[in-house]
Amino acid sequence: MAFLTGGLRAGWWGGGWWGGGLITRLPLIAGFVLAFTARYPRDLFDLLVGLDRWVLRVAACASP
């Protein structure tokens, strides 16, 4: 879960800009696609919403 939310800072890429998770990177990629095509990718939107829901469900289950 830390990889998805950005909690993995000293991981594979040594931190920095690439230290964030998928939920940080995918909207940036979608922003570039939006800037050049004027369309937000529907599949990427569905993936991001699904990841956000999953992270919130896991956080709710893991909290005491």
Helices and strands as residue ranges (DSSP letters): H 2-5, G 16-19, H 22-37, H 42-62
